[in-house]
Protein backbone atom coordinates (compact mmCIF):
# COMPACT_ATOMS: atom_id res chain seq x y z
CA UNK A 1 0.00 0.00 0.00
CA UNK A 2 1.39 3.31 -1.05
CA UNK A 3 1.25 6.12 1.44
CA UNK A 4 0.30 9.45 -0.01
CA UNK A 5 -1.08 12.72 1.26
CA UNK A 6 -4.50 11.76 -0.07
CA UNK A 7 -4.54 8.50 1.92
CA UNK A 8 -3.36 10.33 5.00
CA UNK A 9 -6.14 12.92 4.65
CA UNK A 10 -8.81 10.20 4.24
CA UNK A 11 -7.62 8.40 7.39
CA UNK A 12 -7.54 11.61 9.44
CA UNK A 13 -10.92 12.65 8.07
CA UNK A 14 -12.40 9.38 9.33
CA UNK A 15 -10.98 9.88 12.84
CA UNK A 16 -12.19 13.46 12.98
CA UNK A 17 -15.73 12.30 12.13
CA UNK A 18 -15.57 9.60 14.81
CA UNK A 19 -14.29 12.10 17.38
CA UNK A 20 -17.04 14.60 16.56
CA UNK A 21 -19.75 11.92 16.73
CA UNK A 22 -18.55 10.61 20.07
CA UNK A 23 -18.27 14.10 21.56
CA UNK A 24 -21.79 14.88 20.31
CA UNK A 25 -23.13 11.74 22.03
CA UNK A 26 -21.31 12.60 25.26
CA UNK A 27 -22.76 16.14 25.15
CA UNK A 28 -26.31 14.80 24.77
CA UNK A 29 -25.87 12.32 27.63
CA UNK A 30 -24.44 15.07 29.84
CA UNK A 31 -27.33 17.39 29.02
CA UNK A 32 -29.75 14.66 30.08
CA UNK A 33 -27.87 13.49 33.16
CA UNK A 34 -27.16 16.82 34.88
CA UNK A 35 -30.79 17.84 35.53
CA UNK A 36 -31.61 14.32 36.70
CA UNK A 37 -28.67 14.35 39.12
CA UNK A 38 -29.63 17.79 40.41
CA UNK A 39 -33.18 16.58 41.06
CA UNK A 40 -31.84 13.50 42.83
CA UNK A 41 -29.60 15.53 45.14
CA UNK A 42 -32.42 17.97 45.94
CA UNK A 43 -34.75 15.12 46.90
CA UNK A 44 -32.08 13.47 49.04
CA UNK A 45 -31.45 16.74 50.92
CA UNK A 46 -35.18 17.15 51.58
CA UNK A 47 -35.47 13.56 52.78
CA UNK A 48 -32.50 14.03 55.11
CA UNK A 49 -34.05 17.20 56.51
CA UNK A 50 -37.35 15.42 57.13
CA UNK A 51 -35.54 12.62 58.97
CA UNK A 52 -33.73 15.19 61.10
CA UNK A 53 -37.00 16.95 61.87
CA UNK A 54 -38.67 13.70 62.96
CA UNK A 55 -36.52 13.59 66.10
CA UNK A 56 -37.33 17.21 66.92
CA UNK A 57 -41.03 16.55 66.33
CA UNK A 58 -40.96 13.65 68.78
CA UNK A 59 -39.13 15.74 71.38
CA UNK A 60 -41.59 18.63 71.06
CA UNK A 61 -44.58 16.30 71.24
CA UNK A 62 -43.21 14.64 74.39
CA UNK A 63 -42.61 18.05 75.97
CA UNK A 64 -46.14 19.18 75.18
CA UNK A 65 -47.66 16.01 76.60
CA UNK A 66 -45.57 16.09 79.79
CA UNK A 67 -45.85 19.89 80.36
CA UNK A 68 -49.28 21.01 79.16
CA UNK A 69 -49.30 24.10 81.42
CA UNK A 70 -46.11 25.54 79.88
CA UNK A 71 -47.50 25.54 76.33
CA UNK A 72 -49.82 28.52 75.86
CA UNK A 73 -50.77 27.46 72.33
CA UNK A 74 -53.35 24.74 71.74
CA UNK A 75 -51.88 22.24 69.31
CA UNK A 76 -53.83 19.46 67.64
CA UNK A 77 -51.28 16.63 67.60
CA UNK A 78 -53.36 14.55 65.20
CA UNK A 79 -52.89 17.04 62.37
CA UNK A 80 -49.14 17.46 62.84
CA UNK A 81 -48.42 14.08 61.23
CA UNK A 82 -49.07 15.48 57.75
CA UNK A 83 -45.85 15.57 55.74
CA UNK A 84 -45.95 17.44 52.43
CA UNK A 85 -45.21 14.48 50.17
CA UNK A 86 -45.56 16.63 47.07
CA UNK A 87 -42.09 17.99 47.82
CA UNK A 88 -40.56 14.54 47.62
CA UNK A 89 -42.15 13.65 44.28
CA UNK A 90 -39.89 14.33 41.38
Biopython code that builds the backbone (N, CA, C, O; Angstrom):
import numpy as np
from Bio.PDB.StructureBuilder import StructureBuilder

atoms = [
    (1, "UNK", "N", (0.837, -1.174, 0.000)),
    (1, "UNK", "CA", (0.000, 0.000, 0.000)),
    (1, "UNK", "C", (0.888, 1.246, 0.000)),
    (1, "UNK", "O", (1.763, 1.425, 0.847)),
    (2, "UNK", "N", (0.625, 2.073, -0.967)),
    (2, "UNK", "CA", (1.387, 3.308, -1.048)),
    (2, "UNK", "C", (0.811, 4.318, -0.072)),
    (2, "UNK", "O", (-0.399, 4.368, 0.150)),
    (3, "UNK", "N", (1.667, 5.096, 0.491)),
    (3, "UNK", "CA", (1.248, 6.122, 1.441)),
    (3, "UNK", "C", (1.397, 7.471, 0.765)),
    (3, "UNK", "O", (2.495, 7.893, 0.402)),
    (4, "UNK", "N", (0.269, 8.131, 0.606)),
    (4, "UNK", "CA", (0.301, 9.446, -0.015)),
    (4, "UNK", "C", (-0.429, 10.436, 0.878)),
    (4, "UNK", "O", (-1.021, 10.058, 1.889)),
    (5, "UNK", "N", (-0.384, 11.698, 0.500)),
    (5, "UNK", "CA", (-1.076, 12.723, 1.263)),
    (5, "UNK", "C", (-2.583, 12.510, 1.207)),
    (5, "UNK", "O", (-3.295, 12.805, 2.166)),
    (6, "UNK", "N", (-3.062, 11.998, 0.083)),
    (6, "UNK", "CA", (-4.500, 11.758, -0.070)),
    (6, "UNK", "C", (-4.972, 10.646, 0.873)),
    (6, "UNK", "O", (-6.040, 10.761, 1.475)),
    (7, "UNK", "N", (-4.200, 9.588, 1.004)),
    (7, "UNK", "CA", (-4.538, 8.504, 1.916)),
    (7, "UNK", "C", (-4.488, 8.996, 3.355)),
    (7, "UNK", "O", (-5.354, 8.663, 4.164)),
    (8, "UNK", "N", (-3.493, 9.773, 3.664)),
    (8, "UNK", "CA", (-3.356, 10.330, 5.005)),
    (8, "UNK", "C", (-4.559, 11.210, 5.345)),
    (8, "UNK", "O", (-5.082, 11.134, 6.456)),
    (9, "UNK", "N", (-4.996, 12.033, 4.413)),
    (9, "UNK", "CA", (-6.142, 12.920, 4.652)),
    (9, "UNK", "C", (-7.429, 12.109, 4.855)),
    (9, "UNK", "O", (-8.252, 12.467, 5.696)),
    (10, "UNK", "N", (-7.609, 11.031, 4.101)),
    (10, "UNK", "CA", (-8.812, 10.200, 4.243)),
    (10, "UNK", "C", (-8.841, 9.528, 5.622)),
    (10, "UNK", "O", (-9.894, 9.452, 6.256)),
    (11, "UNK", "N", (-7.690, 9.046, 6.079)),
    (11, "UNK", "CA", (-7.616, 8.399, 7.388)),
    (11, "UNK", "C", (-7.907, 9.417, 8.486)),
    (11, "UNK", "O", (-8.688, 9.130, 9.394)),
    (12, "UNK", "N", (-7.305, 10.581, 8.424)),
    (12, "UNK", "CA", (-7.536, 11.613, 9.436)),
    (12, "UNK", "C", (-8.972, 12.114, 9.392)),
    (12, "UNK", "O", (-9.552, 12.416, 10.435)),
    (13, "UNK", "N", (-9.546, 12.205, 8.219)),
    (13, "UNK", "CA", (-10.922, 12.650, 8.072)),
    (13, "UNK", "C", (-11.867, 11.678, 8.778)),
    (13, "UNK", "O", (-12.835, 12.097, 9.412)),
    (14, "UNK", "N", (-11.587, 10.400, 8.667)),
    (14, "UNK", "CA", (-12.403, 9.382, 9.328)),
    (14, "UNK", "C", (-12.325, 9.541, 10.853)),
    (14, "UNK", "O", (-13.351, 9.480, 11.530)),
    (15, "UNK", "N", (-11.130, 9.741, 11.392)),
    (15, "UNK", "CA", (-10.979, 9.883, 12.839)),
    (15, "UNK", "C", (-11.608, 11.164, 13.361)),
    (15, "UNK", "O", (-12.136, 11.190, 14.473)),
    (16, "UNK", "N", (-11.556, 12.210, 12.576)),
    (16, "UNK", "CA", (-12.194, 13.464, 12.984)),
    (16, "UNK", "C", (-13.704, 13.272, 13.067)),
    (16, "UNK", "O", (-14.337, 13.750, 14.009)),
    (17, "UNK", "N", (-14.284, 12.579, 12.095)),
    (17, "UNK", "CA", (-15.725, 12.302, 12.127)),
    (17, "UNK", "C", (-16.097, 11.449, 13.342)),
    (17, "UNK", "O", (-17.110, 11.709, 13.991)),
    (18, "UNK", "N", (-15.302, 10.451, 13.648)),
    (18, "UNK", "CA", (-15.567, 9.605, 14.815)),
    (18, "UNK", "C", (-15.466, 10.409, 16.109)),
    (18, "UNK", "O", (-16.287, 10.244, 17.010)),
    (19, "UNK", "N", (-14.475, 11.266, 16.200)),
    (19, "UNK", "CA", (-14.291, 12.097, 17.383)),
    (19, "UNK", "C", (-15.456, 13.071, 17.562)),
    (19, "UNK", "O", (-15.932, 13.262, 18.680)),
    (20, "UNK", "N", (-15.912, 13.679, 16.487)),
    (20, "UNK", "CA", (-17.045, 14.596, 16.563)),
    (20, "UNK", "C", (-18.325, 13.859, 16.964)),
    (20, "UNK", "O", (-19.099, 14.356, 17.782)),
    (21, "UNK", "N", (-18.542, 12.693, 16.395)),
    (21, "UNK", "CA", (-19.746, 11.922, 16.725)),
    (21, "UNK", "C", (-19.738, 11.501, 18.188)),
    (21, "UNK", "O", (-20.761, 11.591, 18.867)),
    (22, "UNK", "N", (-18.601, 11.048, 18.671)),
    (22, "UNK", "CA", (-18.547, 10.608, 20.068)),
    (22, "UNK", "C", (-18.696, 11.790, 21.024)),
    (22, "UNK", "O", (-19.339, 11.660, 22.065)),
    (23, "UNK", "N", (-18.110, 12.942, 20.686)),
    (23, "UNK", "CA", (-18.266, 14.103, 21.559)),
    (23, "UNK", "C", (-19.703, 14.607, 21.531)),
    (23, "UNK", "O", (-20.193, 15.098, 22.549)),
    (24, "UNK", "N", (-20.385, 14.504, 20.410)),
    (24, "UNK", "CA", (-21.791, 14.882, 20.313)),
    (24, "UNK", "C", (-22.649, 13.973, 21.196)),
    (24, "UNK", "O", (-23.551, 14.453, 21.881)),
    (25, "UNK", "N", (-22.380, 12.686, 21.188)),
    (25, "UNK", "CA", (-23.131, 11.735, 22.029)),
    (25, "UNK", "C", (-22.869, 12.022, 23.505)),
    (25, "UNK", "O", (-23.797, 11.997, 24.313)),
    (26, "UNK", "N", (-21.632, 12.290, 23.859)),
    (26, "UNK", "CA", (-21.308, 12.601, 25.256)),
    (26, "UNK", "C", (-21.996, 13.885, 25.693)),
    (26, "UNK", "O", (-22.454, 13.976, 26.832)),
    (27, "UNK", "N", (-22.081, 14.881, 24.812)),
    (27, "UNK", "CA", (-22.755, 16.140, 25.149)),
    (27, "UNK", "C", (-24.245, 15.914, 25.389)),
    (27, "UNK", "O", (-24.813, 16.500, 26.311)),
    (28, "UNK", "N", (-24.876, 15.091, 24.591)),
    (28, "UNK", "CA", (-26.308, 14.798, 24.774)),
    (28, "UNK", "C", (-26.534, 14.061, 26.086)),
    (28, "UNK", "O", (-27.454, 14.397, 26.832)),
    (29, "UNK", "N", (-25.714, 13.067, 26.374)),
    (29, "UNK", "CA", (-25.867, 12.324, 27.627)),
    (29, "UNK", "C", (-25.637, 13.222, 28.840)),
    (29, "UNK", "O", (-26.324, 13.083, 29.852)),
    (30, "UNK", "N", (-24.687, 14.131, 28.746)),
    (30, "UNK", "CA", (-24.444, 15.067, 29.843)),
    (30, "UNK", "C", (-25.623, 16.010, 30.030)),
    (30, "UNK", "O", (-26.017, 16.300, 31.159)),
    (31, "UNK", "N", (-26.180, 16.484, 28.935)),
    (31, "UNK", "CA", (-27.334, 17.387, 29.019)),
    (31, "UNK", "C", (-28.537, 16.693, 29.647)),
    (31, "UNK", "O", (-29.354, 17.345, 30.296)),
    (32, "UNK", "N", (-28.656, 15.402, 29.466)),
    (32, "UNK", "CA", (-29.751, 14.656, 30.085)),
    (32, "UNK", "C", (-29.448, 14.295, 31.533)),
    (32, "UNK", "O", (-30.351, 14.290, 32.370)),
    (33, "UNK", "N", (-28.214, 13.999, 31.832)),
    (33, "UNK", "CA", (-27.868, 13.491, 33.163)),
    (33, "UNK", "C", (-27.785, 14.593, 34.224)),
    (33, "UNK", "O", (-28.145, 14.350, 35.376)),
    (34, "UNK", "N", (-27.331, 15.772, 33.875)),
    (34, "UNK", "CA", (-27.156, 16.824, 34.883)),
    (34, "UNK", "C", (-28.460, 17.244, 35.555)),
    (34, "UNK", "O", (-28.481, 17.339, 36.782)),
    (35, "UNK", "N", (-29.547, 17.502, 34.833)),
    (35, "UNK", "CA", (-30.791, 17.837, 35.531)),
    (35, "UNK", "C", (-31.323, 16.690, 36.383)),
    (35, "UNK", "O", (-31.888, 16.920, 37.452)),
    (36, "UNK", "N", (-31.147, 15.470, 35.920)),
    (36, "UNK", "CA", (-31.605, 14.323, 36.700)),
    (36, "UNK", "C", (-30.805, 14.201, 37.995)),
    (36, "UNK", "O", (-31.372, 13.910, 39.048)),
    (37, "UNK", "N", (-29.513, 14.419, 37.926)),
    (37, "UNK", "CA", (-28.672, 14.347, 39.118)),
    (37, "UNK", "C", (-29.006, 15.473, 40.085)),
    (37, "UNK", "O", (-29.034, 15.262, 41.297)),
    (38, "UNK", "N", (-29.258, 16.659, 39.560)),
    (38, "UNK", "CA", (-29.627, 17.788, 40.409)),
    (38, "UNK", "C", (-30.938, 17.501, 41.140)),
    (38, "UNK", "O", (-31.062, 17.790, 42.330)),
    (39, "UNK", "N", (-31.902, 16.940, 40.441)),
    (39, "UNK", "CA", (-33.180, 16.583, 41.059)),
    (39, "UNK", "C", (-32.980, 15.527, 42.137)),
    (39, "UNK", "O", (-33.596, 15.595, 43.201)),
    (40, "UNK", "N", (-32.121, 14.555, 41.865)),
    (40, "UNK", "CA", (-31.840, 13.498, 42.833)),
    (40, "UNK", "C", (-31.206, 14.064, 44.106)),
    (40, "UNK", "O", (-31.586, 13.679, 45.212)),
    (41, "UNK", "N", (-30.248, 14.971, 43.954)),
    (41, "UNK", "CA", (-29.599, 15.533, 45.136)),
    (41, "UNK", "C", (-30.555, 16.413, 45.936)),
    (41, "UNK", "O", (-30.508, 16.426, 47.166)),
    (42, "UNK", "N", (-31.430, 17.156, 45.232)),
    (42, "UNK", "CA", (-32.422, 17.969, 45.940)),
    (42, "UNK", "C", (-33.361, 17.095, 46.766)),
    (42, "UNK", "O", (-33.645, 17.398, 47.925)),
    (43, "UNK", "N", (-33.839, 16.014, 46.165)),
    (43, "UNK", "CA", (-34.747, 15.118, 46.897)),
    (43, "UNK", "C", (-34.050, 14.444, 48.071)),
    (43, "UNK", "O", (-34.672, 14.225, 49.111)),
    (44, "UNK", "N", (-32.781, 14.113, 47.926)),
    (44, "UNK", "CA", (-32.077, 13.474, 49.042)),
    (44, "UNK", "C", (-31.852, 14.459, 50.189)),
    (44, "UNK", "O", (-31.908, 14.072, 51.356)),
    (45, "UNK", "N", (-31.597, 15.733, 49.862)),
    (45, "UNK", "CA", (-31.450, 16.744, 50.921)),
    (45, "UNK", "C", (-32.764, 16.950, 51.670)),
    (45, "UNK", "O", (-32.770, 17.078, 52.895)),
    (46, "UNK", "N", (-33.868, 16.981, 50.941)),
    (46, "UNK", "CA", (-35.178, 17.153, 51.584)),
    (46, "UNK", "C", (-35.499, 15.956, 52.468)),
    (46, "UNK", "O", (-35.996, 16.120, 53.582)),
    (47, "UNK", "N", (-35.219, 14.762, 51.979)),
    (47, "UNK", "CA", (-35.474, 13.563, 52.780)),
    (47, "UNK", "C", (-34.618, 13.559, 54.044)),
    (47, "UNK", "O", (-35.093, 13.183, 55.116)),
    (48, "UNK", "N", (-33.374, 13.970, 53.925)),
    (48, "UNK", "CA", (-32.504, 14.030, 55.107)),
    (48, "UNK", "C", (-33.007, 15.064, 56.103)),
    (48, "UNK", "O", (-32.941, 14.846, 57.313)),
    (49, "UNK", "N", (-33.505, 16.178, 55.607)),
    (49, "UNK", "CA", (-34.053, 17.201, 56.506)),
    (49, "UNK", "C", (-35.297, 16.689, 57.223)),
    (49, "UNK", "O", (-35.487, 16.953, 58.410)),
    (50, "UNK", "N", (-36.139, 15.960, 56.503)),
    (50, "UNK", "CA", (-37.348, 15.416, 57.132)),
    (50, "UNK", "C", (-36.999, 14.380, 58.202)),
    (50, "UNK", "O", (-37.664, 14.306, 59.235)),
    (51, "UNK", "N", (-35.974, 13.594, 57.961)),
    (51, "UNK", "CA", (-35.543, 12.617, 58.966)),
    (51, "UNK", "C", (-35.010, 13.340, 60.197)),
    (51, "UNK", "O", (-35.281, 12.937, 61.328)),
    (52, "UNK", "N", (-34.253, 14.406, 59.973)),
    (52, "UNK", "CA", (-33.735, 15.188, 61.100)),
    (52, "UNK", "C", (-34.846, 15.864, 61.880)),
    (52, "UNK", "O", (-34.757, 15.988, 63.101)),
    (53, "UNK", "N", (-35.886, 16.300, 61.197)),
    (53, "UNK", "CA", (-37.001, 16.952, 61.875)),
    (53, "UNK", "C", (-37.882, 15.960, 62.630)),
    (53, "UNK", "O", (-38.599, 16.359, 63.547)),
    (54, "UNK", "N", (-37.845, 14.693, 62.272)),
    (54, "UNK", "CA", (-38.668, 13.696, 62.958)),
    (54, "UNK", "C", (-38.267, 13.590, 64.426)),
    (54, "UNK", "O", (-39.128, 13.461, 65.296)),
    (55, "UNK", "N", (-36.972, 13.644, 64.703)),
    (55, "UNK", "CA", (-36.520, 13.593, 66.098)),
    (55, "UNK", "C", (-36.989, 14.821, 66.874)),
    (55, "UNK", "O", (-37.431, 14.707, 68.017)),
    (56, "UNK", "N", (-36.892, 15.985, 66.256)),
    (56, "UNK", "CA", (-37.335, 17.207, 66.917)),
    (56, "UNK", "C", (-38.839, 17.180, 67.144)),
    (56, "UNK", "O", (-39.324, 17.650, 68.173)),
    (57, "UNK", "N", (-39.569, 16.634, 66.195)),
    (57, "UNK", "CA", (-41.026, 16.545, 66.332)),
    (57, "UNK", "C", (-41.397, 15.665, 67.511)),
    (57, "UNK", "O", (-42.302, 15.998, 68.277)),
    (58, "UNK", "N", (-40.707, 14.550, 67.661)),
    (58, "UNK", "CA", (-40.964, 13.653, 68.785)),
    (58, "UNK", "C", (-40.634, 14.341, 70.102)),
    (58, "UNK", "O", (-41.392, 14.227, 71.066)),
    (59, "UNK", "N", (-39.524, 15.046, 70.156)),
    (59, "UNK", "CA", (-39.129, 15.744, 71.379)),
    (59, "UNK", "C", (-40.144, 16.818, 71.760)),
    (59, "UNK", "O", (-40.505, 16.943, 72.930)),
    (60, "UNK", "N", (-40.602, 17.586, 70.788)),
    (60, "UNK", "CA", (-41.585, 18.633, 71.061)),
    (60, "UNK", "C", (-42.907, 18.029, 71.506)),
    (60, "UNK", "O", (-43.544, 18.537, 72.429)),
    (61, "UNK", "N", (-43.325, 16.946, 70.856)),
    (61, "UNK", "CA", (-44.580, 16.299, 71.237)),
    (61, "UNK", "C", (-44.501, 15.744, 72.664)),
    (61, "UNK", "O", (-45.459, 15.865, 73.428)),
    (62, "UNK", "N", (-43.372, 15.142, 73.025)),
    (62, "UNK", "CA", (-43.205, 14.636, 74.389)),
    (62, "UNK", "C", (-43.229, 15.775, 75.406)),
    (62, "UNK", "O", (-43.805, 15.631, 76.485)),
    (63, "UNK", "N", (-42.609, 16.901, 75.069)),
    (63, "UNK", "CA", (-42.613, 18.048, 75.969)),
    (63, "UNK", "C", (-44.025, 18.591, 76.159)),
    (63, "UNK", "O", (-44.417, 18.938, 77.273)),
    (64, "UNK", "N", (-44.774, 18.662, 75.086)),
    (64, "UNK", "CA", (-46.136, 19.184, 75.177)),
    (64, "UNK", "C", (-47.017, 18.266, 76.013)),
    (64, "UNK", "O", (-47.841, 18.735, 76.797)),
    (65, "UNK", "N", (-46.843, 16.957, 75.846)),
    (65, "UNK", "CA", (-47.658, 16.010, 76.602)),
    (65, "UNK", "C", (-47.284, 16.033, 78.088)),
    (65, "UNK", "O", (-48.161, 15.964, 78.950)),
    (66, "UNK", "N", (-45.998, 16.130, 78.385)),
    (66, "UNK", "CA", (-45.574, 16.093, 79.789)),
    (66, "UNK", "C", (-45.751, 17.437, 80.494)),
    (66, "UNK", "O", (-45.918, 17.460, 81.713)),
    (67, "UNK", "N", (-45.720, 18.556, 79.768)),
    (67, "UNK", "CA", (-45.850, 19.892, 80.357)),
    (67, "UNK", "C", (-46.969, 20.680, 79.677)),
    (67, "UNK", "O", (-46.684, 21.646, 78.970)),
    (68, "UNK", "N", (-48.214, 20.303, 79.867)),
    (68, "UNK", "CA", (-49.285, 21.014, 79.163)),
    (68, "UNK", "C", (-49.463, 22.448, 79.657)),
    (68, "UNK", "O", (-49.934, 23.295, 78.898)),
    (69, "UNK", "N", (-49.105, 22.742, 80.889)),
    (69, "UNK", "CA", (-49.296, 24.095, 81.421)),
    (69, "UNK", "C", (-48.305, 25.087, 80.827)),
    (69, "UNK", "O", (-48.602, 26.280, 80.765)),
    (70, "UNK", "N", (-47.132, 24.625, 80.385)),
    (70, "UNK", "CA", (-46.112, 25.537, 79.884)),
    (70, "UNK", "C", (-46.281, 25.854, 78.398)),
    (70, "UNK", "O", (-45.514, 26.646, 77.851)),
    (71, "UNK", "N", (-47.254, 25.259, 77.748)),
    (71, "UNK", "CA", (-47.497, 25.542, 76.331)),
    (71, "UNK", "C", (-48.764, 26.377, 76.211)),
    (71, "UNK", "O", (-49.862, 25.845, 76.378)),
    (72, "UNK", "N", (-48.642, 27.662, 75.928)),
    (72, "UNK", "CA", (-49.820, 28.517, 75.855)),
    (72, "UNK", "C", (-50.638, 28.316, 74.586)),
    (72, "UNK", "O", (-51.779, 28.772, 74.505)),
    (73, "UNK", "N", (-50.073, 27.649, 73.609)),
    (73, "UNK", "CA", (-50.770, 27.461, 72.333)),
    (73, "UNK", "C", (-51.414, 26.074, 72.324)),
    (73, "UNK", "O", (-50.787, 25.085, 72.703)),
    (74, "UNK", "N", (-52.669, 26.015, 71.887)),
    (74, "UNK", "CA", (-53.350, 24.736, 71.742)),
    (74, "UNK", "C", (-52.925, 24.104, 70.418)),
    (74, "UNK", "O", (-53.103, 24.688, 69.349)),
    (75, "UNK", "N", (-52.371, 22.925, 70.508)),
    (75, "UNK", "CA", (-51.883, 22.240, 69.307)),
    (75, "UNK", "C", (-52.649, 20.943, 69.151)),
    (75, "UNK", "O", (-52.780, 20.165, 70.095)),
    (76, "UNK", "N", (-53.151, 20.719, 67.948)),
    (76, "UNK", "CA", (-53.825, 19.463, 67.638)),
    (76, "UNK", "C", (-52.763, 18.493, 67.125)),
    (76, "UNK", "O", (-52.305, 18.615, 65.989)),
    (77, "UNK", "N", (-52.377, 17.537, 67.954)),
    (77, "UNK", "CA", (-51.282, 16.630, 67.595)),
    (77, "UNK", "C", (-51.660, 15.663, 66.496)),
    (77, "UNK", "O", (-50.780, 15.084, 65.858)),
    (78, "UNK", "N", (-52.950, 15.473, 66.257)),
    (78, "UNK", "CA", (-53.359, 14.550, 65.202)),
    (78, "UNK", "C", (-53.056, 15.127, 63.822)),
    (78, "UNK", "O", (-52.752, 14.374, 62.896)),
    (79, "UNK", "N", (-53.131, 16.427, 63.670)),
    (79, "UNK", "CA", (-52.892, 17.039, 62.368)),
    (79, "UNK", "C", (-51.417, 17.304, 62.091)),
    (79, "UNK", "O", (-51.070, 17.640, 60.959)),
    (80, "UNK", "N", (-50.552, 17.170, 63.061)),
    (80, "UNK", "CA", (-49.136, 17.461, 62.844)),
    (80, "UNK", "C", (-48.407, 16.323, 62.155)),
    (80, "UNK", "O", (-47.223, 16.463, 61.850)),
    (81, "UNK", "N", (-49.066, 15.202, 61.900)),
    (81, "UNK", "CA", (-48.415, 14.081, 61.234)),
    (81, "UNK", "C", (-48.394, 14.249, 59.722)),
    (81, "UNK", "O", (-47.799, 13.427, 59.024)),
    (82, "UNK", "N", (-49.023, 15.288, 59.203)),
    (82, "UNK", "CA", (-49.066, 15.484, 57.752)),
    (82, "UNK", "C", (-47.714, 15.967, 57.254)),
    (82, "UNK", "O", (-47.224, 17.013, 57.678)),
    (83, "UNK", "N", (-47.122, 15.206, 56.361)),
    (83, "UNK", "CA", (-45.846, 15.566, 55.737)),
    (83, "UNK", "C", (-46.158, 15.938, 54.294)),
    (83, "UNK", "O", (-46.855, 15.186, 53.613)),
    (84, "UNK", "N", (-45.670, 17.059, 53.812)),
    (84, "UNK", "CA", (-45.948, 17.443, 52.428)),
    (84, "UNK", "C", (-45.211, 16.537, 51.456)),
    (84, "UNK", "O", (-44.071, 16.814, 51.081)),
    (85, "UNK", "N", (-45.861, 15.456, 51.048)),
    (85, "UNK", "CA", (-45.213, 14.482, 50.173)),
    (85, "UNK", "C", (-45.021, 15.010, 48.764)),
    (85, "UNK", "O", (-44.213, 14.470, 48.009)),
    (86, "UNK", "N", (-45.741, 16.044, 48.401)),
    (86, "UNK", "CA", (-45.557, 16.628, 47.074)),
    (86, "UNK", "C", (-44.146, 17.142, 46.863)),
    (86, "UNK", "O", (-43.677, 17.204, 45.726)),
    (87, "UNK", "N", (-43.461, 17.512, 47.936)),
    (87, "UNK", "CA", (-42.087, 17.995, 47.824)),
    (87, "UNK", "C", (-41.165, 16.862, 47.422)),
    (87, "UNK", "O", (-40.198, 17.075, 46.691)),
    (88, "UNK", "N", (-41.455, 15.670, 47.888)),
    (88, "UNK", "CA", (-40.557, 14.537, 47.624)),
    (88, "UNK", "C", (-40.760, 13.945, 46.229)),
    (88, "UNK", "O", (-39.885, 13.242, 45.723)),
    (89, "UNK", "N", (-41.899, 14.221, 45.609)),
    (89, "UNK", "CA", (-42.148, 13.651, 44.277)),
    (89, "UNK", "C", (-41.351, 14.428, 43.252)),
    (89, "UNK", "O", (-41.298, 15.658, 43.274)),
    (90, "UNK", "N", (-40.734, 13.682, 42.356)),
    (90, "UNK", "CA", (-39.888, 14.326, 41.375)),
    (90, "UNK", "C", (-40.635, 14.702, 40.184)),
    (90, "UNK", "O", (-40.063, 15.262, 39.249)),
]
sb = StructureBuilder()
sb.init_structure("model")
sb.init_model(0)
sb.init_chain("A")
sb.init_seg("    ")
for serial, (resi, resn, name, xyz) in enumerate(atoms, 1):
    if name == "N":
        sb.init_residue(resn, " ", resi, " ")
    sb.init_atom(name, np.array(xyz, "f"), 0.0, 1.0, " ", f" {name:<3s}", serial, name[0])
structure = sb.get_structure()
